[in-house]
Amino acid sequence: MTNQFLIALDLDGTLLTDDKIISERTLKTIKKLQQEGHIVMISTGRPFRSSVKYYHELELNTPIVNFNGAFVHHPKDANWGLYHSPMSLNVAKEIVESCNQYHIHNIVAEVLDNVYLHYHDAKLLDVFNMGNPKITTGNLGEFLTDNPTSMLIHAEEKDVPYIREHLSEVHAEVIDHRRWGAPWHIIEIVKSGLNKAVGIERVAKHYNIEQKNIIAFGDEDNDLEMIEYAGIGVAMGNGIKQLKDIANEVTFSNMDDGVSVFLEDFFNLN
């Protein structure tokens, strides 16, 4: 093998179909590339507990980026290092307080595998229950006692831009925030300066992979930095326009084996 590549994969809307599975074709392609000596990793906004199943399905032995870069570790090598960068508890509580001026459905805070819900919400519980986390429901101003890895604000679609504007005006120096894709009208918040690219860069340095030999796949705005950082940033066909505009390549959608199609062509796989 002349060049070893690092292949970074977002999960939802990218590696996974809309049914949250990895297609047989994509699984076969990724395992073939691993056998050829390339390095494959997951880089996701999900917590580790809800991405570990795909980590095992891909038979990975690499670090993983979770919470959009707020948590990076190697599940099979405790000596690799554990990089957890939560946001300040005081800032989190200020955000909860400021949400009182808007019509919100819920606020969720995650401290690694502990989940805190401001209000009881059966639909959100289904989303966050994967991996059987410890779930606490109640006023986050009282029940949240640790610096959160991330926070989510579930609001009416019309209110999301106003909440994001407020977050930028008041907390721009200490947090970064993103918007989830439809159908969820959710704002995701992490400590300032964190994104998937930060985690991938750490992994690339560990394996001595040059930036030009990093291939990253994504579909949403939490993939922007990763796609821009990678030597070859690939946007999914179902991805947002903003991501496609900065990507080096655009492949087929997550429902049409976009990841596999691109990799098969790039590496001349039969």
C-alpha positions as CSV (number, residue, x, y, z in Angstrom):
1,M,0.0,0.0,0.0
2,T,1.5,3.3,-1.1
3,N,-0.6,5.7,1.0
4,Q,-2.5,4.9,4.2
5,F,-5.7,6.8,4.5
6,L,-7.7,7.8,7.5
7,I,-11.5,7.5,6.7
8,A,-13.8,9.4,9.1
9,L,-17.4,8.6,9.1
10,D,-20.4,10.5,10.4
11,L,-23.3,8.2,11.4
12,D,-26.8,9.6,11.0
13,G,-27.6,10.5,7.4
14,T,-24.2,9.4,6.3
15,L,-23.0,5.9,7.2
16,L,-26.4,4.9,8.4
17,T,-29.5,4.5,6.3
18,D,-32.7,6.2,7.4
19,D,-33.5,2.9,9.2
20,K,-30.3,3.4,11.2
21,I,-28.5,0.4,9.8
22,I,-25.2,0.0,7.8
23,S,-26.0,-1.5,4.4
24,E,-24.3,-4.8,3.5
25,R,-22.5,-3.1,0.6
26,T,-21.1,-0.4,2.8
27,L,-20.1,-2.8,5.5
28,K,-18.3,-5.0,3.0
29,T,-16.5,-2.0,1.4
30,I,-15.3,-0.6,4.8
31,K,-14.0,-4.0,6.0
32,K,-12.1,-4.5,2.7
33,L,-10.4,-1.2,3.2
34,Q,-9.5,-2.1,6.8
35,Q,-8.0,-5.3,5.5
36,E,-5.9,-3.3,3.0
37,G,-4.4,-1.3,6.0
38,H,-6.5,1.9,5.9
39,I,-7.8,3.4,9.2
40,V,-11.5,3.8,9.7
41,M,-13.1,5.8,12.5
42,I,-16.4,7.1,13.6
43,S,-16.9,10.9,14.1
44,T,-20.4,11.7,15.4
45,G,-22.5,14.0,17.4
46,R,-23.9,11.0,19.2
47,P,-22.7,9.9,22.7
48,F,-20.5,6.8,22.8
49,R,-23.3,4.6,24.2
50,S,-25.5,5.1,21.1
51,S,-22.6,4.6,18.6
52,V,-20.8,1.7,20.2
53,K,-23.0,-0.8,18.4
54,Y,-21.8,0.5,15.0
55,Y,-18.2,0.6,16.3
56,H,-18.4,-3.2,17.0
57,E,-20.3,-3.9,13.8
58,L,-17.5,-2.3,11.8
59,E,-15.0,-4.3,13.9
60,L,-13.1,-1.1,14.6
61,N,-9.9,-0.8,16.7
62,T,-9.5,3.0,16.5
63,P,-10.4,6.0,18.6
64,I,-13.9,7.5,18.2
65,V,-15.1,11.1,18.2
66,N,-18.4,11.6,20.1
67,F,-20.5,14.7,21.1
68,N,-19.1,16.5,18.1
69,G,-15.6,16.5,19.5
70,A,-16.4,17.0,23.2
71,F,-15.4,13.4,24.0
72,V,-12.6,11.6,22.2
73,H,-11.2,8.2,23.4
74,H,-10.1,4.8,22.3
75,P,-12.6,2.1,23.4
76,K,-10.1,-0.7,23.2
77,D,-7.0,1.1,24.5
78,A,-7.2,2.9,27.8
79,N,-3.7,4.1,27.5
80,W,-4.5,6.2,24.3
81,G,-6.0,8.9,26.4
82,L,-9.5,10.2,27.2
83,Y,-10.3,13.7,26.1
84,H,-13.5,15.0,27.7
85,S,-14.1,18.8,27.3
86,P,-17.4,19.7,28.9
87,M,-18.9,23.2,29.1
88,S,-19.2,25.2,32.3
89,L,-22.0,24.3,34.7
90,N,-22.6,28.0,35.4
91,V,-23.0,28.7,31.7
92,A,-25.3,25.8,31.3
93,K,-27.5,27.1,34.1
94,E,-27.5,30.6,32.6
95,I,-28.8,29.0,29.3
96,V,-31.5,27.2,31.1
97,E,-32.6,30.4,32.8
98,S,-32.6,32.4,29.5
99,C,-34.8,29.7,27.9
100,N,-37.7,30.9,30.1
101,Q,-38.3,33.8,27.7
102,Y,-38.9,31.4,24.8
103,H,-41.5,28.7,24.1
104,I,-39.4,25.5,24.4
105,H,-40.4,21.9,24.5
106,N,-37.5,20.7,26.5
107,I,-33.8,21.1,27.5
108,V,-31.5,18.1,27.7
109,A,-28.1,18.0,29.3
110,E,-25.7,15.1,28.9
111,V,-22.8,14.4,31.2
112,L,-21.2,11.5,29.2
113,D,-23.7,8.7,29.9
114,N,-25.9,10.6,32.4
115,V,-28.9,12.3,30.8
116,Y,-30.9,15.1,32.4
117,L,-34.3,16.2,31.0
118,H,-35.8,19.5,32.1
119,Y,-39.3,18.1,31.4
120,H,-40.6,14.5,31.1
121,D,-40.8,13.8,27.3
122,A,-41.6,10.3,26.0
123,K,-40.4,11.0,22.5
124,L,-37.1,12.4,23.6
125,L,-36.7,9.5,26.0
126,D,-36.9,7.1,23.1
127,V,-34.1,9.0,21.4
128,F,-31.8,9.2,24.4
129,N,-32.5,5.8,25.9
130,M,-30.1,3.8,23.7
131,G,-27.3,2.4,25.8
132,N,-29.4,2.5,29.0
133,P,-28.1,5.8,30.4
134,K,-29.0,7.1,33.9
135,I,-31.9,9.5,33.2
136,T,-32.9,12.3,35.6
137,T,-36.0,14.4,35.0
138,G,-36.5,17.8,36.7
139,N,-35.5,21.4,36.7
140,L,-31.9,21.5,35.3
141,G,-31.2,24.5,37.5
142,E,-31.5,22.2,40.5
143,F,-30.7,18.7,39.3
144,L,-27.7,19.4,37.0
145,T,-24.6,19.4,39.2
146,D,-21.8,18.5,36.8
147,N,-20.3,20.3,33.8
148,P,-22.3,19.0,30.9
149,T,-20.7,17.4,27.8
150,S,-23.4,18.8,25.7
151,M,-26.9,20.5,25.9
152,L,-29.9,20.3,23.6
153,I,-32.7,22.8,23.4
154,H,-35.9,21.5,21.7
155,A,-38.0,24.4,20.5
156,E,-40.6,25.5,18.0
157,E,-39.1,25.8,14.5
158,K,-39.9,29.6,14.4
159,D,-38.1,30.2,17.7
160,V,-34.8,28.4,16.9
161,P,-33.2,31.4,15.0
162,Y,-34.0,33.7,17.9
163,I,-32.6,31.3,20.5
164,R,-29.4,30.9,18.5
165,E,-29.1,34.6,18.1
166,H,-29.3,35.0,21.9
167,L,-26.8,32.3,22.5
168,S,-24.4,34.0,20.0
169,E,-24.8,37.4,21.6
170,V,-24.5,36.3,25.3
171,H,-22.3,33.2,25.2
172,A,-20.3,33.4,22.0
173,E,-16.9,33.1,23.8
174,V,-17.7,30.0,25.8
175,I,-20.0,27.8,23.6
176,D,-20.6,26.7,20.1
177,H,-24.1,25.7,18.9
178,R,-25.5,23.9,15.9
179,R,-28.9,23.0,14.6
180,W,-30.2,19.5,14.1
181,G,-31.8,18.6,10.8
182,A,-35.5,18.0,10.3
183,P,-37.7,16.7,11.8
184,W,-36.1,17.8,15.0
185,H,-35.9,21.5,15.7
186,I,-33.1,21.2,18.2
187,I,-30.1,23.4,19.0
188,E,-27.1,21.4,20.1
189,I,-24.5,23.2,22.4
190,V,-20.9,22.3,23.3
191,K,-18.0,24.1,24.7
192,S,-16.5,26.7,22.4
193,G,-13.8,25.6,20.0
194,L,-15.0,22.0,19.8
195,N,-16.0,20.2,16.6
196,K,-15.4,16.9,14.8
197,A,-12.2,18.2,13.1
198,V,-10.5,18.8,16.4
199,G,-11.0,15.1,17.3
200,I,-10.0,13.8,13.9
201,E,-6.8,15.9,13.9
202,R,-5.9,14.3,17.3
203,V,-6.4,10.8,15.8
204,A,-4.6,11.6,12.6
205,K,-1.5,12.8,14.5
206,H,-1.5,9.5,16.5
207,Y,-1.4,7.5,13.3
208,N,0.9,10.0,11.5
209,I,-1.6,10.5,8.7
210,E,-1.1,13.6,6.6
211,Q,-4.1,15.9,6.3
212,K,-4.2,15.3,2.5
213,N,-4.8,11.5,3.3
214,I,-7.9,12.1,5.4
215,I,-11.3,11.3,3.8
216,A,-14.3,12.5,5.8
217,F,-18.0,12.0,5.0
218,G,-20.9,14.0,6.4
219,D,-24.3,15.5,5.7
220,E,-25.2,18.2,8.3
221,D,-23.8,21.5,9.7
222,N,-22.0,19.7,12.5
223,D,-19.9,18.2,9.8
224,L,-18.7,21.5,8.3
225,E,-15.3,21.8,10.0
226,M,-14.6,18.1,9.5
227,I,-15.3,18.3,5.7
228,E,-13.3,21.4,5.4
229,Y,-10.4,20.0,7.4
230,A,-10.1,16.7,5.6
231,G,-7.9,16.5,2.5
232,I,-10.9,15.0,0.8
233,G,-14.2,16.2,2.3
234,V,-17.2,14.3,0.9
235,A,-20.8,15.6,1.3
236,M,-23.6,13.1,1.0
237,G,-26.2,13.6,-1.7
238,N,-28.8,14.1,1.1
239,G,-26.6,16.7,2.8
240,I,-27.3,20.4,3.3
241,K,-26.3,22.8,0.6
242,Q,-23.8,24.6,2.8
243,L,-21.9,21.4,3.2
244,K,-22.0,20.5,-0.5
245,D,-20.7,24.0,-1.3
246,I,-17.4,23.5,0.7
247,A,-16.9,19.8,0.0
248,N,-14.3,18.5,-2.4
249,E,-16.8,15.9,-3.6
250,V,-20.5,15.1,-3.4
251,T,-21.5,11.4,-3.4
252,F,-24.9,9.6,-3.5
253,S,-27.3,9.7,-0.6
254,N,-27.2,7.6,2.6
255,M,-30.0,5.6,1.1
256,D,-28.0,4.9,-2.1
257,D,-24.8,3.6,-0.5
258,G,-23.1,7.0,-1.0
259,V,-20.2,6.2,1.3
260,S,-19.5,2.8,-0.4
261,V,-19.9,4.2,-4.0
262,F,-17.3,6.9,-3.4
263,L,-14.8,4.6,-1.6
264,E,-15.2,1.8,-4.2
265,D,-14.4,4.3,-7.0
266,F,-11.6,6.1,-5.1
267,F,-9.7,2.9,-4.1
268,N,-10.6,1.0,-7.3
269,L,-12.3,-1.8,-5.4
270,N,-13.8,-4.6,-7.4
